[in-house]
């Protein structure tokens, strides 16, 4: 039984890309700054629940300045449902080549959380970036039996000049 209705993968990717590029237009958008990712890998705190650790998908991230980035995407979540997200990273602190802060936004697609509908989230986040390869790490706290706690890892790539 399908609990929620989500746009198709190509439609969601086009919507995300269009939205991010529209928002970034105010910051002199540069397509070579766009990061692309293939979803997440989530290391769950409770491995006895049979949750999906690999969370494949498609996501994009666009830096507005050194502290702020917009992000959006779609992935298969730990419950084996499609999830979408839209948000922003705020990472004002630096520790060597690492950026530290939070990512906030909205997610959907988790059948036990708000009947699969959209809900807000604010997660601690750390990032490392080189010219064309980057890595995001987020701490997902557990929310009763609605969402399962994990450390999520995201590898990203940028087609820079």
C-alpha contacts under 8 A as a table, 3 or more apart, distances in Angstrom:
res1	aa1	res2	aa2	distance
2	X	5	X	7.47
3	X	111	X	6.56
3	X	115	X	6.78
3	X	116	X	6.35
4	X	109	X	6.96
4	X	111	X	7.93
4	X	115	X	7.44
4	X	116	X	5.63
4	X	117	X	6.91
6	X	82	X	7.65
6	X	109	X	7.90
7	X	11	X	6.13
7	X	12	X	5.73
8	X	11	X	5.25
8	X	12	X	5.99
9	X	12	X	5.14
9	X	13	X	6.10
9	X	74	X	7.23
10	X	13	X	5.11
10	X	14	X	6.18
11	X	14	X	5.15
11	X	15	X	6.11
12	X	15	X	5.01
12	X	16	X	6.04
12	X	73	X	7.49
12	X	74	X	7.16
13	X	16	X	5.16
13	X	17	X	6.06
13	X	58	X	7.31
13	X	59	X	7.71
13	X	73	X	6.71
13	X	74	X	7.46
14	X	17	X	5.18
14	X	18	X	5.97
15	X	18	X	5.16
15	X	19	X	6.01
16	X	19	X	5.16
16	X	20	X	6.05
16	X	60	X	7.70
16	X	72	X	5.63
16	X	73	X	6.44
16	X	86	X	7.83
17	X	20	X	5.26
17	X	21	X	6.01
17	X	60	X	7.22
17	X	72	X	7.84
18	X	21	X	5.25
18	X	22	X	5.98
19	X	22	X	5.11
19	X	23	X	6.19
20	X	23	X	5.18
20	X	24	X	5.97
20	X	61	X	7.95
20	X	62	X	7.03
20	X	70	X	6.65
20	X	71	X	7.28
20	X	72	X	7.56
21	X	24	X	4.93
21	X	25	X	5.97
21	X	29	X	6.85
22	X	25	X	5.19
22	X	26	X	7.71
23	X	26	X	6.28
23	X	27	X	7.97
24	X	27	X	5.22
24	X	28	X	6.79
24	X	29	X	5.20
24	X	62	X	7.35
24	X	64	X	6.65
25	X	28	X	5.29
25	X	29	X	4.81
26	X	29	X	7.15
27	X	64	X	6.23
30	X	33	X	5.70
30	X	34	X	7.62
31	X	34	X	5.58
32	X	158	X	7.02
32	X	159	X	6.00
32	X	160	X	4.81
32	X	161	X	6.81
33	X	62	X	6.34
33	X	63	X	6.85
33	X	158	X	6.80
33	X	159	X	7.84
33	X	160	X	6.81
34	X	60	X	6.72
34	X	61	X	5.83
34	X	62	X	4.94
34	X	63	X	7.43
34	X	158	X	6.02
34	X	159	X	7.61
35	X	60	X	5.48
35	X	61	X	4.96
35	X	62	X	6.36
35	X	156	X	5.99
35	X	157	X	5.42
35	X	158	X	4.62
35	X	159	X	7.71
36	X	58	X	7.28
36	X	59	X	5.77
36	X	60	X	4.68
36	X	61	X	6.63
36	X	156	X	5.44
36	X	157	X	5.28
36	X	158	X	6.22
37	X	57	X	7.75
37	X	58	X	5.76
37	X	59	X	5.05
37	X	60	X	6.25
37	X	154	X	6.98
37	X	155	X	6.06
37	X	156	X	4.40
37	X	157	X	6.34
38	X	56	X	5.76
38	X	57	X	4.98
38	X	58	X	4.70
38	X	59	X	6.37
38	X	154	X	7.77
38	X	155	X	7.36
38	X	156	X	7.36
39	X	55	X	5.65
39	X	56	X	4.47
39	X	57	X	4.28
39	X	58	X	5.54
39	X	59	X	6.40
39	X	74	X	7.49
39	X	75	X	5.69
39	X	154	X	6.39
39	X	155	X	7.91
40	X	54	X	6.40
40	X	55	X	4.94
40	X	56	X	6.14
40	X	57	X	7.61
40	X	75	X	7.81
40	X	152	X	6.19
40	X	153	X	5.48
40	X	154	X	4.74
40	X	155	X	7.48
41	X	53	X	5.64
41	X	54	X	4.58
41	X	55	X	5.58
41	X	56	X	7.80
41	X	152	X	5.54
41	X	153	X	5.13
41	X	154	X	6.53
42	X	52	X	7.87
42	X	53	X	4.78
42	X	54	X	6.32
42	X	55	X	7.08
42	X	78	X	7.84
42	X	150	X	5.82
42	X	151	X	5.65
42	X	152	X	4.19
42	X	153	X	6.27
43	X	53	X	6.02
43	X	150	X	5.24
43	X	151	X	5.28
43	X	152	X	6.25
44	X	47	X	5.89
44	X	51	X	7.69
44	X	53	X	7.09
44	X	148	X	7.00
44	X	149	X	5.80
44	X	150	X	4.03
44	X	151	X	6.54
45	X	148	X	7.70
45	X	149	X	5.70
45	X	150	X	5.39
45	X	151	X	7.86
46	X	49	X	6.40
46	X	148	X	7.71
46	X	149	X	7.53
47	X	50	X	6.46
47	X	51	X	7.13
48	X	51	X	8.00
51	X	78	X	5.21
51	X	79	X	6.15
52	X	55	X	6.95
52	X	77	X	7.13
52	X	78	X	4.33
52	X	79	X	6.46
52	X	80	X	6.74
53	X	78	X	6.24
54	X	78	X	7.78
55	X	75	X	5.97
55	X	76	X	5.05
55	X	77	X	5.50
55	X	78	X	6.68
56	X	75	X	5.39
56	X	76	X	5.75
57	X	73	X	7.42
57	X	74	X	5.45
57	X	75	X	3.81
57	X	76	X	6.30
58	X	73	X	5.58
58	X	74	X	5.55
58	X	75	X	6.34
59	X	71	X	7.28
59	X	72	X	5.65
59	X	73	X	3.86
59	X	74	X	6.23
59	X	75	X	7.98
60	X	71	X	5.63
60	X	72	X	5.59
60	X	73	X	6.17
61	X	69	X	6.44
61	X	70	X	5.51
61	X	71	X	4.25
61	X	72	X	6.67
62	X	69	X	5.26
62	X	70	X	5.15
62	X	71	X	6.42
63	X	66	X	7.04
63	X	67	X	7.94
63	X	68	X	5.96
63	X	69	X	3.94
63	X	70	X	6.32
64	X	67	X	7.74
64	X	68	X	5.49
64	X	69	X	5.35
64	X	70	X	7.27
65	X	68	X	5.44
65	X	69	X	7.10
66	X	91	X	8.00
66	X	92	X	7.73
67	X	89	X	7.64
67	X	90	X	5.52
67	X	91	X	4.85
67	X	92	X	4.92
68	X	88	X	6.88
68	X	89	X	5.53
68	X	90	X	4.82
68	X	91	X	6.51
68	X	92	X	7.97
69	X	88	X	5.48
69	X	89	X	5.03
69	X	90	X	6.85
70	X	86	X	7.91
70	X	87	X	5.96
70	X	88	X	4.35
70	X	89	X	6.36
71	X	85	X	7.84
71	X	86	X	5.83
71	X	87	X	5.23
71	X	88	X	5.62
71	X	89	X	7.42
72	X	84	X	7.51
72	X	85	X	5.29
72	X	86	X	4.27
72	X	87	X	6.27
73	X	84	X	5.67
73	X	85	X	5.42
73	X	86	X	6.77
74	X	82	X	6.92
74	X	83	X	5.54
74	X	84	X	4.31
74	X	85	X	6.39
75	X	82	X	5.69
75	X	83	X	5.41
75	X	84	X	6.57
76	X	79	X	7.90
76	X	80	X	5.68
76	X	81	X	5.44
76	X	82	X	4.53
76	X	83	X	6.03
77	X	80	X	5.32
77	X	81	X	5.50
77	X	82	X	6.05
77	X	83	X	6.03
77	X	109	X	7.68
77	X	110	X	7.43
78	X	81	X	7.46
79	X	110	X	6.97
79	X	111	X	7.88
81	X	109	X	6.08
81	X	110	X	6.82
81	X	111	X	7.83
82	X	109	X	5.63
83	X	107	X	6.69
83	X	108	X	5.25
83	X	109	X	4.30
83	X	110	X	6.96
84	X	107	X	5.61
84	X	108	X	5.60
84	X	109	X	6.85
85	X	105	X	7.10
85	X	106	X	5.60
85	X	107	X	4.48
85	X	108	X	6.83
86	X	105	X	5.58
86	X	106	X	5.57
86	X	107	X	6.86
87	X	103	X	6.93
87	X	104	X	5.46
87	X	105	X	3.81
87	X	106	X	6.31
88	X	103	X	5.60
88	X	104	X	5.58
88	X	105	X	6.30
89	X	101	X	7.42
89	X	102	X	5.80
89	X	103	X	4.17
89	X	104	X	6.47
89	X	125	X	7.92
90	X	101	X	5.64
90	X	102	X	5.45
90	X	103	X	6.16
91	X	94	X	7.93
91	X	99	X	5.70
91	X	100	X	4.92
91	X	101	X	3.95
91	X	102	X	6.18
91	X	125	X	7.78
91	X	126	X	7.71
92	X	99	X	7.06
92	X	100	X	6.60
92	X	101	X	6.26
93	X	99	X	5.76
93	X	100	X	5.09
93	X	101	X	6.54
94	X	97	X	6.95
94	X	98	X	5.67
94	X	99	X	4.70
94	X	100	X	6.10
95	X	98	X	5.12
95	X	99	X	6.44
95	X	100	X	7.51
97	X	128	X	6.17
97	X	129	X	7.40
98	X	126	X	6.73
98	X	127	X	5.56
98	X	128	X	4.77
98	X	129	X	7.57
99	X	126	X	5.56
99	X	127	X	5.09
99	X	128	X	6.40
100	X	124	X	7.94
100	X	125	X	6.06
100	X	126	X	4.55
100	X	127	X	6.62
101	X	124	X	5.97
101	X	125	X	5.38
101	X	126	X	6.38
102	X	122	X	6.64
102	X	123	X	5.41
102	X	124	X	4.37
102	X	125	X	4.78
102	X	126	X	7.67
103	X	122	X	5.77
103	X	123	X	5.34
103	X	124	X	6.45
103	X	125	X	6.07
104	X	120	X	7.46
104	X	121	X	5.57
104	X	122	X	4.24
104	X	123	X	6.31
105	X	120	X	5.63
105	X	121	X	5.57
105	X	122	X	6.67
106	X	118	X	6.16
106	X	119	X	5.33
106	X	120	X	4.37
106	X	121	X	5.91
107	X	117	X	7.89
107	X	118	X	5.28
107	X	119	X	5.54
107	X	120	X	6.52
107	X	121	X	7.30
108	X	116	X	5.66
108	X	117	X	5.00
108	X	118	X	4.27
108	X	119	X	6.36
109	X	116	X	4.37
109	X	117	X	6.22
109	X	118	X	7.48
110	X	113	X	5.34
110	X	114	X	7.58
110	X	115	X	7.11
110	X	116	X	4.61
110	X	117	X	7.44
110	X	146	X	7.64
110	X	147	X	7.53
111	X	114	X	7.12
111	X	115	X	5.03
111	X	116	X	4.25
111	X	117	X	7.96
111	X	146	X	7.90
112	X	115	X	5.78
112	X	116	X	6.71
112	X	145	X	7.26
112	X	146	X	4.67
112	X	147	X	7.31
113	X	116	X	5.92
113	X	117	X	7.42
113	X	119	X	7.97
113	X	146	X	4.79
113	X	147	X	6.69
114	X	117	X	5.37
114	X	118	X	7.19
114	X	119	X	7.10
123	X	138	X	6.35
123	X	139	X	6.03
123	X	140	X	6.27
123	X	141	X	7.99
124	X	138	X	5.72
124	X	139	X	5.62
124	X	140	X	7.89
125	X	136	X	6.97
125	X	137	X	5.62
125	X	138	X	4.47
125	X	139	X	6.68
126	X	136	X	5.80
126	X	137	X	5.26
126	X	138	X	6.60
127	X	134	X	7.21
127	X	135	X	5.56
127	X	136	X	4.41
127	X	137	X	6.32
128	X	134	X	5.47
128	X	135	X	5.25
128	X	136	X	6.64
129	X	132	X	7.53
129	X	133	X	5.99
129	X	134	X	4.07
129	X	135	X	6.42
130	X	133	X	5.35
130	X	134	X	6.00
131	X	158	X	7.51
131	X	160	X	7.17
132	X	157	X	5.55
132	X	158	X	4.60
132	X	159	X	6.36
132	X	160	X	6.24
133	X	155	X	7.58
133	X	156	X	5.88
133	X	157	X	4.71
133	X	158	X	6.32
134	X	155	X	5.98
134	X	156	X	5.00
134	X	157	X	6.24
135	X	153	X	7.23
135	X	154	X	5.63
135	X	155	X	4.63
135	X	156	X	5.91
136	X	153	X	5.84
136	X	154	X	4.98
136	X	155	X	6.53
136	X	156	X	7.80
137	X	151	X	6.96
137	X	152	X	5.65
137	X	153	X	4.68
137	X	154	X	6.37
138	X	151	X	5.78
138	X	152	X	5.17
138	X	153	X	6.64
139	X	149	X	7.79
139	X	150	X	6.25
139	X	151	X	4.75
139	X	152	X	6.42
140	X	148	X	7.71
140	X	149	X	5.16
140	X	150	X	5.11
140	X	151	X	5.98
140	X	152	X	7.14
141	X	148	X	7.17
141	X	149	X	4.55
141	X	150	X	6.66
142	X	145	X	7.79
142	X	146	X	7.91
142	X	147	X	5.56
142	X	148	X	4.64
142	X	149	X	3.89
142	X	150	X	7.54
143	X	146	X	5.58
143	X	147	X	4.97
143	X	148	X	6.47
143	X	149	X	7.40
144	X	147	X	6.69
144	X	148	X	7.64
145	X	148	X	6.85
